[in-house]
Amino acid sequence: MELTKGLVVRALAGRDMGNFFVVLSVDGGYALIADGKRRKLASPKRKNLRHLQRTDQFVELDGVTDKKLRNVLKQYQACD
């Protein structure tokens, strides 16, 4: 499973199960993810790659703020 920066993913395990996040970086078997609400861009969550389900959607991270990130991810929560 190849995850890249800006990819929208869904958490499959943990207390954040079912929520959508954006991948900020990938290092080894872990990814740093943020949603702009519970996990801000300044303090992303470290999540095991096996606990993430990729989507086909990307978010442009250049100049993005927590508020913009929340608004982008809101459309994914509504579709579910």
N, C-alpha and C positions, 0 to 999 in steps of 0.2 A: 504494500500500500504506500504509494508515493504522495506525501503531503508537501505542499509548497507554501511559501509566504503569501498571505492574502486569501487562501482557500477557506470557504465556509465549511465547518464541520459540525457534527452533532455528537454530544457526549453520550456514550452507551453505558457508563458505569459511574457510581459515586453519587454524591448528593446533588450534583448538577446534571444527572441523567435526563436526557430528552431535550436539553437546552442547546441552542445554537451558539457557536463561537467562531472567531476568526483566528487562523493560525498566524502568529507573529514570527516564529522561527522554529526550526527543527534541529535537534541536537541528539544524535544517537537514536535511542529508542523512545525519546520524549519530545513533546512539542510544547511550546509556550503559547497559550491561548488566552483571549480576552473577549469580553462581551460588552464592555463599556458601562456596565451597571454594577454587578457584583465583583467582577474582575476588570479593573481599569487597565488602560494601556500602560500605565506606570508600574503596575504590579500584576503581571499576568500569572496565570495558573500553569504549573508544570503538570502535564498529563501524559500518561502512557499512550503510545500510538495504538495499542490494541484496544483501547477504550474509546476510540474516536471513529466515527463513520463519516467518510468524505461525501461531499456533494459535488455538483458540477459547477457551482457558482464561485466567483472570485470577487473580492472587494479590493479596490485600489487604496492602498494604505498611505500614500503620499499626502501629508497634510491633514490626515483624519484626526478627529477629536473623539472623546468618549461619547459625546452627544450624537455626533454623526454616525458613529458605529452602532449605537443603540437603535437609531432610526432605521439603519440599513437592515439590522438583524430582526427588527420588529416584524417585517414582512414574512420572514421565515417561520416565526412562531405562530403567526395568524394562519398560515397555510396548513399547519399540522393539526 
